[in-house]
Amino acid sequence: MQKNSQNFSMQDAIRLAGTDAGQQLLRHLQQSQGEALQKAAALAASGDFRRASASLAPLLDTEEIRALLRQLEA
């Protein structure tokens, strides 16, 4: 996986979604921030990856999420 979020591809997202940590991350976000996650997904689906990424940034700023992201980067 590429570390630079500007180079994050759909293939990277699919690969991450298939990992245990990726599934945990998605479940956590759906439970705690379902509406915001749906909005980001809709933005990404429409091709607006910049706004999708920006809307997810605040959601990813918790210790639990950072721990899952570190697992994904490994």
CHARMM internal coordinates of N, CA and C (Angstrom, degrees):
IC EDIT
DIST 1 N 1 CA 1.4462
DIST 1 CA 1 C 1.5113
ANGL 1 N 1 CA 1 C 109.07
DIST 1 C 2 N 1.3023
ANGL 1 CA 1 C 2 N 116.74
DIHE 1 N 1 CA 1 C 2 N 139.90
DIST 2 N 2 CA 1.4489
ANGL 1 C 2 N 2 CA 120.71
DIHE 1 CA 1 C 2 N 2 CA 177.98
DIST 2 CA 2 C 1.5188
ANGL 2 N 2 CA 2 C 109.14
DIHE 1 C 2 N 2 CA 2 C -80.99
DIST 2 C 3 N 1.3176
ANGL 2 CA 2 C 3 N 116.66
DIHE 2 N 2 CA 2 C 3 N 139.53
DIST 3 N 3 CA 1.4572
ANGL 2 C 3 N 3 CA 121.77
DIHE 2 CA 2 C 3 N 3 CA -176.59
DIST 3 CA 3 C 1.5281
ANGL 3 N 3 CA 3 C 112.90
DIHE 2 C 3 N 3 CA 3 C -79.25
DIST 3 C 4 N 1.3189
ANGL 3 CA 3 C 4 N 118.31
DIHE 3 N 3 CA 3 C 4 N -25.99
DIST 4 N 4 CA 1.4522
ANGL 3 C 4 N 4 CA 122.69
DIHE 3 CA 3 C 4 N 4 CA -177.30
DIST 4 CA 4 C 1.5228
ANGL 4 N 4 CA 4 C 109.31
DIHE 3 C 4 N 4 CA 4 C -78.49
DIST 4 C 5 N 1.3527
ANGL 4 CA 4 C 5 N 117.04
DIHE 4 N 4 CA 4 C 5 N 116.93
DIST 5 N 5 CA 1.4595
ANGL 4 C 5 N 5 CA 120.43
DIHE 4 CA 4 C 5 N 5 CA -175.53
DIST 5 CA 5 C 1.5264
ANGL 5 N 5 CA 5 C 112.22
DIHE 4 C 5 N 5 CA 5 C -62.27
DIST 5 C 6 N 1.3267
ANGL 5 CA 5 C 6 N 118.06
DIHE 5 N 5 CA 5 C 6 N -24.12
DIST 6 N 6 CA 1.4533
ANGL 5 C 6 N 6 CA 119.88
DIHE 5 CA 5 C 6 N 6 CA 178.08
DIST 6 CA 6 C 1.5223
ANGL 6 N 6 CA 6 C 110.69
DIHE 5 C 6 N 6 CA 6 C -69.75
DIST 6 C 7 N 1.3131
ANGL 6 CA 6 C 7 N 117.65
DIHE 6 N 6 CA 6 C 7 N -22.45
DIST 7 N 7 CA 1.4520
ANGL 6 C 7 N 7 CA 122.16
DIHE 6 CA 6 C 7 N 7 CA -179.92
DIST 7 CA 7 C 1.5229
ANGL 7 N 7 CA 7 C 112.47
DIHE 6 C 7 N 7 CA 7 C -102.45
DIST 7 C 8 N 1.3303
ANGL 7 CA 7 C 8 N 117.07
DIHE 7 N 7 CA 7 C 8 N 9.93
DIST 8 N 8 CA 1.4554
ANGL 7 C 8 N 8 CA 121.92
DIHE 7 CA 7 C 8 N 8 CA -178.74
DIST 8 CA 8 C 1.5210
ANGL 8 N 8 CA 8 C 108.20
DIHE 7 C 8 N 8 CA 8 C -70.35
DIST 8 C 9 N 1.3216
ANGL 8 CA 8 C 9 N 116.15
DIHE 8 N 8 CA 8 C 9 N 120.75
DIST 9 N 9 CA 1.4617
ANGL 8 C 9 N 9 CA 120.04
DIHE 8 CA 8 C 9 N 9 CA -174.85
DIST 9 CA 9 C 1.5230
ANGL 9 N 9 CA 9 C 111.23
DIHE 8 C 9 N 9 CA 9 C -101.30
DIST 9 C 10 N 1.3213
ANGL 9 CA 9 C 10 N 115.31
DIHE 9 N 9 CA 9 C 10 N 168.31
DIST 10 N 10 CA 1.4468
ANGL 9 C 10 N 10 CA 120.63
DIHE 9 CA 9 C 10 N 10 CA 176.15
DIST 10 CA 10 C 1.5303
ANGL 10 N 10 CA 10 C 109.58
DIHE 9 C 10 N 10 CA 10 C -62.36
DIST 10 C 11 N 1.3248
ANGL 10 CA 10 C 11 N 117.42
DIHE 10 N 10 CA 10 C 11 N -34.76
DIST 11 N 11 CA 1.4624
ANGL 10 C 11 N 11 CA 120.62
DIHE 10 CA 10 C 11 N 11 CA 177.05
DIST 11 CA 11 C 1.5227
ANGL 11 N 11 CA 11 C 110.79
DIHE 10 C 11 N 11 CA 11 C -63.16
DIST 11 C 12 N 1.3364
ANGL 11 CA 11 C 12 N 116.85
DIHE 11 N 11 CA 11 C 12 N -38.79
DIST 12 N 12 CA 1.4566
ANGL 11 C 12 N 12 CA 120.91
DIHE 11 CA 11 C 12 N 12 CA 176.25
DIST 12 CA 12 C 1.5263
ANGL 12 N 12 CA 12 C 110.01
DIHE 11 C 12 N 12 CA 12 C -61.34
DIST 12 C 13 N 1.3245
ANGL 12 CA 12 C 13 N 116.43
DIHE 12 N 12 CA 12 C 13 N -44.71
DIST 13 N 13 CA 1.4695
ANGL 12 C 13 N 13 CA 121.21
DIHE 12 CA 12 C 13 N 13 CA -179.45
DIST 13 CA 13 C 1.5205
ANGL 13 N 13 CA 13 C 111.00
DIHE 12 C 13 N 13 CA 13 C -62.53
DIST 13 C 14 N 1.3095
ANGL 13 CA 13 C 14 N 117.21
DIHE 13 N 13 CA 13 C 14 N -43.08
DIST 14 N 14 CA 1.4669
ANGL 13 C 14 N 14 CA 121.24
DIHE 13 CA 13 C 14 N 14 CA 179.69
DIST 14 CA 14 C 1.5200
ANGL 14 N 14 CA 14 C 110.13
DIHE 13 C 14 N 14 CA 14 C -64.53
DIST 14 C 15 N 1.3147
ANGL 14 CA 14 C 15 N 116.37
DIHE 14 N 14 CA 14 C 15 N -43.04
DIST 15 N 15 CA 1.4665
ANGL 14 C 15 N 15 CA 120.52
DIHE 14 CA 14 C 15 N 15 CA 179.36
DIST 15 CA 15 C 1.5321
ANGL 15 N 15 CA 15 C 110.23
DIHE 14 C 15 N 15 CA 15 C -62.74
DIST 15 C 16 N 1.3207
ANGL 15 CA 15 C 16 N 117.01
DIHE 15 N 15 CA 15 C 16 N -44.44
DIST 16 N 16 CA 1.4647
ANGL 15 C 16 N 16 CA 120.62
DIHE 15 CA 15 C 16 N 16 CA 179.70
DIST 16 CA 16 C 1.5197
ANGL 16 N 16 CA 16 C 111.66
DIHE 15 C 16 N 16 CA 16 C -64.36
DIST 16 C 17 N 1.3170
ANGL 16 CA 16 C 17 N 116.98
DIHE 16 N 16 CA 16 C 17 N -39.77
DIST 17 N 17 CA 1.4645
ANGL 16 C 17 N 17 CA 120.77
DIHE 16 CA 16 C 17 N 17 CA -178.76
DIST 17 CA 17 C 1.5215
ANGL 17 N 17 CA 17 C 111.41
DIHE 16 C 17 N 17 CA 17 C -63.78
DIST 17 C 18 N 1.3167
ANGL 17 CA 17 C 18 N 117.27
DIHE 17 N 17 CA 17 C 18 N -23.10
DIST 18 N 18 CA 1.4560
ANGL 17 C 18 N 18 CA 121.23
DIHE 17 CA 17 C 18 N 18 CA -179.65
DIST 18 CA 18 C 1.5195
ANGL 18 N 18 CA 18 C 114.47
DIHE 17 C 18 N 18 CA 18 C -86.03
DIST 18 C 19 N 1.3346
ANGL 18 CA 18 C 19 N 117.76
DIHE 18 N 18 CA 18 C 19 N -3.76
DIST 19 N 19 CA 1.4621
ANGL 18 C 19 N 19 CA 120.48
DIHE 18 CA 18 C 19 N 19 CA -179.39
DIST 19 CA 19 C 1.5275
ANGL 19 N 19 CA 19 C 110.28
DIHE 18 C 19 N 19 CA 19 C -93.04
DIST 19 C 20 N 1.3388
ANGL 19 CA 19 C 20 N 116.29
DIHE 19 N 19 CA 19 C 20 N 159.10
DIST 20 N 20 CA 1.4653
ANGL 19 C 20 N 20 CA 120.13
DIHE 19 CA 19 C 20 N 20 CA 177.12
DIST 20 CA 20 C 1.5291
ANGL 20 N 20 CA 20 C 111.16
DIHE 19 C 20 N 20 CA 20 C -58.97
DIST 20 C 21 N 1.3279
ANGL 20 CA 20 C 21 N 116.54
DIHE 20 N 20 CA 20 C 21 N -46.23
DIST 21 N 21 CA 1.4637
ANGL 20 C 21 N 21 CA 120.13
DIHE 20 CA 20 C 21 N 21 CA -179.66
DIST 21 CA 21 C 1.5264
ANGL 21 N 21 CA 21 C 110.49
DIHE 20 C 21 N 21 CA 21 C -64.24
DIST 21 C 22 N 1.3177
ANGL 21 CA 21 C 22 N 116.80
DIHE 21 N 21 CA 21 C 22 N -38.59
DIST 22 N 22 CA 1.4634
ANGL 21 C 22 N 22 CA 120.21
DIHE 21 CA 21 C 22 N 22 CA 177.55
DIST 22 CA 22 C 1.5178
ANGL 22 N 22 CA 22 C 111.93
DIHE 21 C 22 N 22 CA 22 C -63.01
DIST 22 C 23 N 1.3227
ANGL 22 CA 22 C 23 N 117.00
DIHE 22 N 22 CA 22 C 23 N -41.22
DIST 23 N 23 CA 1.4599
ANGL 22 C 23 N 23 CA 120.92
DIHE 22 CA 22 C 23 N 23 CA 177.62
DIST 23 CA 23 C 1.5271
ANGL 23 N 23 CA 23 C 110.99
DIHE 22 C 23 N 23 CA 23 C -66.03
DIST 23 C 24 N 1.3343
ANGL 23 CA 23 C 24 N 117.23
DIHE 23 N 23 CA 23 C 24 N -40.02
DIST 24 N 24 CA 1.4620
ANGL 23 C 24 N 24 CA 120.88
DIHE 23 CA 23 C 24 N 24 CA 176.96
DIST 24 CA 24 C 1.5269
ANGL 24 N 24 CA 24 C 110.45
DIHE 23 C 24 N 24 CA 24 C -62.32
DIST 24 C 25 N 1.3176
ANGL 24 CA 24 C 25 N 115.30
DIHE 24 N 24 CA 24 C 25 N -42.87
DIST 25 N 25 CA 1.4607
ANGL 24 C 25 N 25 CA 120.24
DIHE 24 CA 24 C 25 N 25 CA 179.24
DIST 25 CA 25 C 1.5236
ANGL 25 N 25 CA 25 C 110.53
DIHE 24 C 25 N 25 CA 25 C -61.02
DIST 25 C 26 N 1.3229
ANGL 25 CA 25 C 26 N 117.10
DIHE 25 N 25 CA 25 C 26 N -47.28
DIST 26 N 26 CA 1.4593
ANGL 25 C 26 N 26 CA 120.46
DIHE 25 CA 25 C 26 N 26 CA 179.55
DIST 26 CA 26 C 1.5280
ANGL 26 N 26 CA 26 C 111.57
DIHE 25 C 26 N 26 CA 26 C -62.05
DIST 26 C 27 N 1.3330
ANGL 26 CA 26 C 27 N 117.44
DIHE 26 N 26 CA 26 C 27 N -43.78
DIST 27 N 27 CA 1.4700
ANGL 26 C 27 N 27 CA 120.31
DIHE 26 CA 26 C 27 N 27 CA 179.32
DIST 27 CA 27 C 1.5261
ANGL 27 N 27 CA 27 C 110.77
DIHE 26 C 27 N 27 CA 27 C -61.27
DIST 27 C 28 N 1.3295
ANGL 27 CA 27 C 28 N 115.65
DIHE 27 N 27 CA 27 C 28 N -44.61
DIST 28 N 28 CA 1.4627
ANGL 27 C 28 N 28 CA 119.37
DIHE 27 CA 27 C 28 N 28 CA -179.69
DIST 28 CA 28 C 1.5302
ANGL 28 N 28 CA 28 C 110.67
DIHE 27 C 28 N 28 CA 28 C -61.56
DIST 28 C 29 N 1.3104
ANGL 28 CA 28 C 29 N 116.49
DIHE 28 N 28 CA 28 C 29 N -46.65
DIST 29 N 29 CA 1.4587
ANGL 28 C 29 N 29 CA 119.65
DIHE 28 CA 28 C 29 N 29 CA -179.29
DIST 29 CA 29 C 1.5286
ANGL 29 N 29 CA 29 C 111.39
DIHE 28 C 29 N 29 CA 29 C -64.61
DIST 29 C 30 N 1.3223
ANGL 29 CA 29 C 30 N 117.49
DIHE 29 N 29 CA 29 C 30 N -39.63
DIST 30 N 30 CA 1.4608
ANGL 29 C 30 N 30 CA 120.45
DIHE 29 CA 29 C 30 N 30 CA 179.34
DIST 30 CA 30 C 1.5206
ANGL 30 N 30 CA 30 C 111.16
DIHE 29 C 30 N 30 CA 30 C -64.42
DIST 30 C 31 N 1.3262
ANGL 30 CA 30 C 31 N 116.83
DIHE 30 N 30 CA 30 C 31 N -39.39
DIST 31 N 31 CA 1.4571
ANGL 30 C 31 N 31 CA 120.44
DIHE 30 CA 30 C 31 N 31 CA -179.19
DIST 31 CA 31 C 1.5198
ANGL 31 N 31 CA 31 C 112.31
DIHE 30 C 31 N 31 CA 31 C -72.61
DIST 31 C 32 N 1.3171
ANGL 31 CA 31 C 32 N 116.50
DIHE 31 N 31 CA 31 C 32 N -40.99
DIST 32 N 32 CA 1.4629
ANGL 31 C 32 N 32 CA 119.45
DIHE 31 CA 31 C 32 N 32 CA -173.57
DIST 32 CA 32 C 1.5240
ANGL 32 N 32 CA 32 C 113.68
DIHE 31 C 32 N 32 CA 32 C -93.83
DIST 32 C 33 N 1.3177
ANGL 32 CA 32 C 33 N 116.98
DIHE 32 N 32 CA 32 C 33 N -28.20
DIST 33 N 33 CA 1.4675
ANGL 32 C 33 N 33 CA 120.62
DIHE 32 CA 32 C 33 N 33 CA -173.09
DIST 33 CA 33 C 1.5237
ANGL 33 N 33 CA 33 C 110.88
DIHE 32 C 33 N 33 CA 33 C -141.06
DIST 33 C 34 N 1.3057
ANGL 33 CA 33 C 34 N 117.65
DIHE 33 N 33 CA 33 C 34 N 44.12
DIST 34 N 34 CA 1.4606
ANGL 33 C 34 N 34 CA 121.64
DIHE 33 CA 33 C 34 N 34 CA -173.38
DIST 34 CA 34 C 1.5166
ANGL 34 N 34 CA 34 C 114.29
DIHE 33 C 34 N 34 CA 34 C -54.72
DIST 34 C 35 N 1.3258
ANGL 34 CA 34 C 35 N 117.05
DIHE 34 N 34 CA 34 C 35 N -46.26
DIST 35 N 35 CA 1.4694
ANGL 34 C 35 N 35 CA 120.40
DIHE 34 CA 34 C 35 N 35 CA -177.48
DIST 35 CA 35 C 1.5264
ANGL 35 N 35 CA 35 C 110.98
DIHE 34 C 35 N 35 CA 35 C -65.07
DIST 35 C 36 N 1.3210
ANGL 35 CA 35 C 36 N 116.52
DIHE 35 N 35 CA 35 C 36 N -44.16
DIST 36 N 36 CA 1.4687
ANGL 35 C 36 N 36 CA 120.33
DIHE 35 CA 35 C 36 N 36 CA 179.79
DIST 36 CA 36 C 1.5236
ANGL 36 N 36 CA 36 C 110.29
DIHE 35 C 36 N 36 CA 36 C -65.54
DIST 36 C 37 N 1.3260
ANGL 36 CA 36 C 37 N 117.25
DIHE 36 N 36 CA 36 C 37 N -38.06
DIST 37 N 37 CA 1.4547
ANGL 36 C 37 N 37 CA 120.99
DIHE 36 CA 36 C 37 N 37 CA 178.75
DIST 37 CA 37 C 1.5246
ANGL 37 N 37 CA 37 C 110.47
DIHE 36 C 37 N 37 CA 37 C -64.88
DIST 37 C 38 N 1.3256
ANGL 37 CA 37 C 38 N 117.01
DIHE 37 N 37 CA 37 C 38 N -41.23
DIST 38 N 38 CA 1.4647
ANGL 37 C 38 N 38 CA 120.66
DIHE 37 CA 37 C 38 N 38 CA 177.99
DIST 38 CA 38 C 1.5224
ANGL 38 N 38 CA 38 C 111.09
DIHE 37 C 38 N 38 CA 38 C -63.69
DIST 38 C 39 N 1.3321
ANGL 38 CA 38 C 39 N 116.60
DIHE 38 N 38 CA 38 C 39 N -39.75
DIST 39 N 39 CA 1.4621
ANGL 38 C 39 N 39 CA 120.37
DIHE 38 CA 38 C 39 N 39 CA 177.90
DIST 39 CA 39 C 1.5286
ANGL 39 N 39 CA 39 C 110.54
DIHE 38 C 39 N 39 CA 39 C -62.74
DIST 39 C 40 N 1.3372
ANGL 39 CA 39 C 40 N 116.63
DIHE 39 N 39 CA 39 C 40 N -44.57
DIST 40 N 40 CA 1.4687
ANGL 39 C 40 N 40 CA 120.39
DIHE 39 CA 39 C 40 N 40 CA 178.96
DIST 40 CA 40 C 1.5233
ANGL 40 N 40 CA 40 C 110.44
DIHE 39 C 40 N 40 CA 40 C -63.37
DIST 40 C 41 N 1.3238
ANGL 40 CA 40 C 41 N 117.16
DIHE 40 N 40 CA 40 C 41 N -40.46
DIST 41 N 41 CA 1.4631
ANGL 40 C 41 N 41 CA 120.55
DIHE 40 CA 40 C 41 N 41 CA 178.91
DIST 41 CA 41 C 1.5227
ANGL 41 N 41 CA 41 C 110.74
DIHE 40 C 41 N 41 CA 41 C -63.65
DIST 41 C 42 N 1.3222
ANGL 41 CA 41 C 42 N 117.08
DIHE 41 N 41 CA 41 C 42 N -40.53
DIST 42 N 42 CA 1.4641
ANGL 41 C 42 N 42 CA 120.82
DIHE 41 CA 41 C 42 N 42 CA 178.58
DIST 42 CA 42 C 1.5274
ANGL 42 N 42 CA 42 C 110.99
DIHE 41 C 42 N 42 CA 42 C -64.82
DIST 42 C 43 N 1.3295
ANGL 42 CA 42 C 43 N 116.36
DIHE 42 N 42 CA 42 C 43 N -41.25
DIST 43 N 43 CA 1.4703
ANGL 42 C 43 N 43 CA 119.98
DIHE 42 CA 42 C 43 N 43 CA 177.51
DIST 43 CA 43 C 1.5276
ANGL 43 N 43 CA 43 C 110.32
DIHE 42 C 43 N 43 CA 43 C -62.64
DIST 43 C 44 N 1.3224
ANGL 43 CA 43 C 44 N 116.79
DIHE 43 N 43 CA 43 C 44 N -43.87
DIST 44 N 44 CA 1.4662
ANGL 43 C 44 N 44 CA 120.42
DIHE 43 CA 43 C 44 N 44 CA 179.29
DIST 44 CA 44 C 1.5259
ANGL 44 N 44 CA 44 C 110.46
DIHE 43 C 44 N 44 CA 44 C -64.31
DIST 44 C 45 N 1.3238
ANGL 44 CA 44 C 45 N 116.91
DIHE 44 N 44 CA 44 C 45 N -41.93
DIST 45 N 45 CA 1.4666
ANGL 44 C 45 N 45 CA 120.65
DIHE 44 CA 44 C 45 N 45 CA -179.71
DIST 45 CA 45 C 1.5212
ANGL 45 N 45 CA 45 C 111.58
DIHE 44 C 45 N 45 CA 45 C -62.55
DIST 45 C 46 N 1.3405
ANGL 45 CA 45 C 46 N 115.90
DIHE 45 N 45 CA 45 C 46 N -31.04
DIST 46 N 46 CA 1.4643
ANGL 45 C 46 N 46 CA 119.60
DIHE 45 CA 45 C 46 N 46 CA 179.11
DIST 46 CA 46 C 1.5221
ANGL 46 N 46 CA 46 C 111.99
DIHE 45 C 46 N 46 CA 46 C -83.07
DIST 46 C 47 N 1.3453
ANGL 46 CA 46 C 47 N 116.43
DIHE 46 N 46 CA 46 C 47 N -3.05
DIST 47 N 47 CA 1.4612
ANGL 46 C 47 N 47 CA 120.10
DIHE 46 CA 46 C 47 N 47 CA 178.32
DIST 47 CA 47 C 1.5142
ANGL 47 N 47 CA 47 C 114.48
DIHE 46 C 47 N 47 CA 47 C 95.78
DIST 47 C 48 N 1.3382
ANGL 47 CA 47 C 48 N 117.09
DIHE 47 N 47 CA 47 C 48 N 0.52
DIST 48 N 48 CA 1.4627
ANGL 47 C 48 N 48 CA 120.68
DIHE 47 CA 47 C 48 N 48 CA -178.88
DIST 48 CA 48 C 1.5304
ANGL 48 N 48 CA 48 C 109.55
DIHE 47 C 48 N 48 CA 48 C -92.22
DIST 48 C 49 N 1.3336
ANGL 48 CA 48 C 49 N 115.39
DIHE 48 N 48 CA 48 C 49 N 72.63
DIST 49 N 49 CA 1.4576
ANGL 48 C 49 N 49 CA 120.62
DIHE 48 CA 48 C 49 N 49 CA -175.53
DIST 49 CA 49 C 1.5209
ANGL 49 N 49 CA 49 C 112.62
DIHE 48 C 49 N 49 CA 49 C -69.42
DIST 49 C 50 N 1.3174
ANGL 49 CA 49 C 50 N 117.21
DIHE 49 N 49 CA 49 C 50 N -30.16
DIST 50 N 50 CA 1.4727
ANGL 49 C 50 N 50 CA 120.31
DIHE 49 CA 49 C 50 N 50 CA 179.24
DIST 50 CA 50 C 1.5240
ANGL 50 N 50 CA 50 C 110.26
DIHE 49 C 50 N 50 CA 50 C -62.81
DIST 50 C 51 N 1.3291
ANGL 50 CA 50 C 51 N 117.13
DIHE 50 N 50 CA 50 C 51 N -49.17
DIST 51 N 51 CA 1.4717
ANGL 50 C 51 N 51 CA 120.33
DIHE 50 CA 50 C 51 N 51 CA 179.65
DIST 51 CA 51 C 1.5220
ANGL 51 N 51 CA 51 C 111.68
DIHE 50 C 51 N 51 CA 51 C -70.14
DIST 51 C 52 N 1.3266
ANGL 51 CA 51 C 52 N 117.20
DIHE 51 N 51 CA 51 C 52 N -34.39
DIST 52 N 52 CA 1.4652
ANGL 51 C 52 N 52 CA 120.04
DIHE 51 CA 51 C 52 N 52 CA 177.45
DIST 52 CA 52 C 1.5279
ANGL 52 N 52 CA 52 C 109.76
DIHE 51 C 52 N 52 CA 52 C -62.06
DIST 52 C 53 N 1.3132
ANGL 52 CA 52 C 53 N 115.87
DIHE 52 N 52 CA 52 C 53 N -46.69
DIST 53 N 53 CA 1.4610
ANGL 52 C 53 N 53 CA 120.99
DIHE 52 CA 52 C 53 N 53 CA 179.49
DIST 53 CA 53 C 1.5307
ANGL 53 N 53 CA 53 C 110.73
DIHE 52 C 53 N 53 CA 53 C -63.01
DIST 53 C 54 N 1.3231
ANGL 53 CA 53 C 54 N 116.75
DIHE 53 N 53 CA 53 C 54 N -43.92
DIST 54 N 54 CA 1.4636
ANGL 53 C 54 N 54 CA 120.83
DIHE 53 CA 53 C 54 N 54 CA -179.71
DIST 54 CA 54 C 1.5268
ANGL 54 N 54 CA 54 C 111.29
DIHE 53 C 54 N 54 CA 54 C -63.54
DIST 54 C 55 N 1.3236
ANGL 54 CA 54 C 55 N 117.11
DIHE 54 N 54 CA 54 C 55 N -36.70
DIST 55 N 55 CA 1.4596
ANGL 54 C 55 N 55 CA 119.17
DIHE 54 CA 54 C 55 N 55 CA -178.94
DIST 55 CA 55 C 1.5289
ANGL 55 N 55 CA 55 C 111.86
DIHE 54 C 55 N 55 CA 55 C -73.74
DIST 55 C 56 N 1.3350
ANGL 55 CA 55 C 56 N 117.22
DIHE 55 N 55 CA 55 C 56 N -24.09
DIST 56 N 56 CA 1.4599
ANGL 55 C 56 N 56 CA 120.37
DIHE 55 CA 55 C 56 N 56 CA 177.97
DIST 56 CA 56 C 1.5198
ANGL 56 N 56 CA 56 C 113.17
DIHE 55 C 56 N 56 CA 56 C -83.14
DIST 56 C 57 N 1.3151
ANGL 56 CA 56 C 57 N 117.90
DIHE 56 N 56 CA 56 C 57 N -25.03
DIST 57 N 57 CA 1.4641
ANGL 56 C 57 N 57 CA 121.69
DIHE 56 CA 56 C 57 N 57 CA -173.77
DIST 57 CA 57 C 1.5316
ANGL 57 N 57 CA 57 C 113.12
DIHE 56 C 57 N 57 CA 57 C -51.17
DIST 57 C 58 N 1.3311
ANGL 57 CA 57 C 58 N 120.20
DIHE 57 N 57 CA 57 C 58 N -48.47
DIST 58 N 58 CA 1.4662
ANGL 57 C 58 N 58 CA 118.63
DIHE 57 CA 57 C 58 N 58 CA -179.62
DIST 58 CA 58 C 1.5322
ANGL 58 N 58 CA 58 C 112.79
DIHE 57 C 58 N 58 CA 58 C -65.83
DIST 58 C 59 N 1.3142
ANGL 58 CA 58 C 59 N 117.27
DIHE 58 N 58 CA 58 C 59 N -29.62
DIST 59 N 59 CA 1.4621
ANGL 58 C 59 N 59 CA 121.00
DIHE 58 CA 58 C 59 N 59 CA -179.39
DIST 59 CA 59 C 1.5201
ANGL 59 N 59 CA 59 C 111.87
DIHE 58 C 59 N 59 CA 59 C -69.82
DIST 59 C 60 N 1.3189
ANGL 59 CA 59 C 60 N 116.24
DIHE 59 N 59 CA 59 C 60 N -26.14
DIST 60 N 60 CA 1.4581
ANGL 59 C 60 N 60 CA 121.49
DIHE 59 CA 59 C 60 N 60 CA -175.24
DIST 60 CA 60 C 1.5215
ANGL 60 N 60 CA 60 C 113.20
DIHE 59 C 60 N 60 CA 60 C -90.04
DIST 60 C 61 N 1.3321
ANGL 60 CA 60 C 61 N 116.68
DIHE 60 N 60 CA 60 C 61 N 4.17
DIST 61 N 61 CA 1.4589
ANGL 60 C 61 N 61 CA 120.77
DIHE 60 CA 60 C 61 N 61 CA -174.17
DIST 61 CA 61 C 1.5335
ANGL 61 N 61 CA 61 C 111.98
DIHE 60 C 61 N 61 CA 61 C -99.19
DIST 61 C 62 N 1.3291
ANGL 61 CA 61 C 62 N 116.43
DIHE 61 N 61 CA 61 C 62 N 56.34
DIST 62 N 62 CA 1.4635
ANGL 61 C 62 N 62 CA 121.64
DIHE 61 CA 61 C 62 N 62 CA 171.84
DIST 62 CA 62 C 1.5224
ANGL 62 N 62 CA 62 C 107.33
DIHE 61 C 62 N 62 CA 62 C -129.36
DIST 62 C 63 N 1.3228
ANGL 62 CA 62 C 63 N 116.72
DIHE 62 N 62 CA 62 C 63 N 158.78
DIST 63 N 63 CA 1.4611
ANGL 62 C 63 N 63 CA 119.93
DIHE 62 CA 62 C 63 N 63 CA -178.26
DIST 63 CA 63 C 1.5258
ANGL 63 N 63 CA 63 C 111.00
DIHE 62 C 63 N 63 CA 63 C -62.30
DIST 63 C 64 N 1.3235
ANGL 63 CA 63 C 64 N 117.81
DIHE 63 N 63 CA 63 C 64 N -41.53
DIST 64 N 64 CA 1.4697
ANGL 63 C 64 N 64 CA 120.65
DIHE 63 CA 63 C 64 N 64 CA 179.81
DIST 64 CA 64 C 1.5281
ANGL 64 N 64 CA 64 C 111.10
DIHE 63 C 64 N 64 CA 64 C -61.48
DIST 64 C 65 N 1.3170
ANGL 64 CA 64 C 65 N 116.42
DIHE 64 N 64 CA 64 C 65 N -43.84
DIST 65 N 65 CA 1.4643
ANGL 64 C 65 N 65 CA 120.81
DIHE 64 CA 64 C 65 N 65 CA 179.94
DIST 65 CA 65 C 1.5217
ANGL 65 N 65 CA 65 C 110.34
DIHE 64 C 65 N 65 CA 65 C -67.75
DIST 65 C 66 N 1.3266
ANGL 65 CA 65 C 66 N 117.23
DIHE 65 N 65 CA 65 C 66 N -42.04
DIST 66 N 66 CA 1.4739
ANGL 65 C 66 N 66 CA 119.67
DIHE 65 CA 65 C 66 N 66 CA 178.37
DIST 66 CA 66 C 1.5274
ANGL 66 N 66 CA 66 C 110.80
DIHE 65 C 66 N 66 CA 66 C -61.00
DIST 66 C 67 N 1.3393
ANGL 66 CA 66 C 67 N 118.19
DIHE 66 N 66 CA 66 C 67 N -37.85
DIST 67 N 67 CA 1.4624
ANGL 66 C 67 N 67 CA 121.41
DIHE 66 CA 66 C 67 N 67 CA 178.11
DIST 67 CA 67 C 1.5299
ANGL 67 N 67 CA 67 C 110.51
DIHE 66 C 67 N 67 CA 67 C -63.96
DIST 67 C 68 N 1.3298
ANGL 67 CA 67 C 68 N 116.95
DIHE 67 N 67 CA 67 C 68 N -42.85
DIST 68 N 68 CA 1.4646
ANGL 67 C 68 N 68 CA 120.46
DIHE 67 CA 67 C 68 N 68 CA 177.72
DIST 68 CA 68 C 1.5249
ANGL 68 N 68 CA 68 C 110.93
DIHE 67 C 68 N 68 CA 68 C -65.00
DIST 68 C 69 N 1.3120
ANGL 68 CA 68 C 69 N 117.29
DIHE 68 N 68 CA 68 C 69 N -40.19
DIST 69 N 69 CA 1.4645
ANGL 68 C 69 N 69 CA 120.74
DIHE 68 CA 68 C 69 N 69 CA 178.96
DIST 69 CA 69 C 1.5339
ANGL 69 N 69 CA 69 C 110.84
DIHE 68 C 69 N 69 CA 69 C -64.68
DIST 69 C 70 N 1.3323
ANGL 69 CA 69 C 70 N 116.11
DIHE 69 N 69 CA 69 C 70 N -37.00
DIST 70 N 70 CA 1.4755
ANGL 69 C 70 N 70 CA 118.39
DIHE 69 CA 69 C 70 N 70 CA 177.07
DIST 70 CA 70 C 1.5303
ANGL 70 N 70 CA 70 C 109.85
DIHE 69 C 70 N 70 CA 70 C -64.02
DIST 70 C 71 N 1.3285
ANGL 70 CA 70 C 71 N 117.65
DIHE 70 N 70 CA 70 C 71 N -38.63
DIST 71 N 71 CA 1.4622
ANGL 70 C 71 N 71 CA 120.90
DIHE 70 CA 70 C 71 N 71 CA 177.06
DIST 71 CA 71 C 1.5259
ANGL 71 N 71 CA 71 C 110.61
DIHE 70 C 71 N 71 CA 71 C -62.29
DIST 71 C 72 N 1.3155
ANGL 71 CA 71 C 72 N 116.11
DIHE 71 N 71 CA 71 C 72 N -40.58
DIST 72 N 72 CA 1.4586
ANGL 71 C 72 N 72 CA 120.58
DIHE 71 CA 71 C 72 N 72 CA -179.51
DIST 72 CA 72 C 1.5199
ANGL 72 N 72 CA 72 C 112.27
DIHE 71 C 72 N 72 CA 72 C -67.02
DIST 72 C 73 N 1.3247
ANGL 72 CA 72 C 73 N 116.86
DIHE 72 N 72 CA 72 C 73 N -32.76
DIST 73 N 73 CA 1.4627
ANGL 72 C 73 N 73 CA 120.56
DIHE 72 CA 72 C 73 N 73 CA -179.20
DIST 73 CA 73 C 1.5133
ANGL 73 N 73 CA 73 C 112.64
DIHE 72 C 73 N 73 CA 73 C -75.07
DIST 73 C 74 N 1.3167
ANGL 73 CA 73 C 74 N 116.67
DIHE 73 N 73 CA 73 C 74 N -20.73
DIST 74 N 74 CA 1.4787
ANGL 73 C 74 N 74 CA 120.50
DIHE 73 CA 73 C 74 N 74 CA -177.35
DIST 74 CA 74 C 1.4974
ANGL 74 N 74 CA 74 C 112.25
DIHE 73 C 74 N 74 CA 74 C -68.51
END
COOR INIT
IC SEED 1 N 1 CA 1 C
IC BUILD
